[in-house]
Amino acid sequence: MAIRQLSAATVNRIAAGEVIERPASVVKELVENAIDAGARNIDIVAVSGGLSLIRVADDGCGMDAADLALCVERHATSKLSEEDLFDIKCLGFRGEALPSIGAIARLEVASKSRDAATGNAVVVERGNKGPLRPAAVNTGTVIEVRELFSATPARLKFMKSERAESMAIAETVRRLAMAHPAIGFSFAAGEKKPLHLPKGAADAEGLLGRLGAILGGTFMADALEVRGGASGPSGPMRVHGFAGLPTLHRQDGSQQYLFVNGRPVKDKLLIGAVKAAYGDLIPRGRSPYLALFVDLAPQDVDVNVHPTKAEVRFRDPGRVRALLIGALGEA
């Protein structure tokens, strides 16, 4: 078969497959955008496990008409300065989320900036972008995603049950909420009791309160504050958060939350450092309860190694590992 250029529609659907694995992936991308927009309250609604409807509303800075028209175009972003991929100070920066979602679903974005008299909305229907139109919306952004994967129905065969997809969305919201205790979050899915996390203080007490609301009162009672610092290749590195006493553990690592520069990650280096720090203090095959946040210069961590930004690569992994083990050991 001769080599041929793929159509724009096919390219967009391939990109969507890399970024959007399941409804929880959509929620992650949209909530990260809301956080980057300076939202103080974020409300998420999911129907049928997110396959029928995902709605994310925030009270962030919003967008004017020009930005709204651009936000659904491929690789359009306000979050990179001088195209430096090693100076990432925000969560979403690729400019792929909205066009990828719009390529495989019905996407409607309504937004109003703080200094605008009225809001605007745009609809992308399975890759086809409609014109801007006026919309009645408060300052901030409201995004609705309907009929997810309707343009790629084969993907629906790989979805789990409605309950499982709703649980995955709830877990995504909890992880993002842990890293941002000063933002209020709510999540509603079907008849299940909504998750409501009111905004608190952006300090250690506020963080512990948010973690307790998610991990439970037992964790709050047994949690030790973890703090540590070191010098990194490009600037200071620090770790902070809370870790459960060695008597608080479980069979799997589902209550082990790790973040790098505010981004939830599943990093083998950090997981290994936690295991080494606890050592023989917990039984073999068990995992502690903890939520730890590693902050370092953007130049010292590459967050661009995975399409969903779930993995990172450190410039000096040995120093990061030693920082984590030392801080946990001291606690």
Secondary structure, 3 states (H helix, E strand, C coil): CCCCCCCHHHHHHHHHHHHCCCHHHHHHHHHHHHHHCCCCEEEEEEEHHHCCEEEEEECCCCCCHHHHHHHCCCCCCCCCCCCCCCCCCCCCCCCCHHHHHHHHCEEEEEEECCCCCCEEEEEEECCEECCCEEECCCCEEEEEEECCCCCCHHHHHHCCCHHHHHHHHHHHHHHHHHCCCCCEEEEEECCCCCEEECCCCCCHHHHHHHHHHHHCHHHHHHEEEEEEEEECCCCEEEEEEEEECCCCEECCCCCEEEEECCEEECCHHHHHHHHHHHHHHCCCCCEECEEEEEECCHHHEECCCCCCCCCCEECCHHHHHHHHHHHHHHC
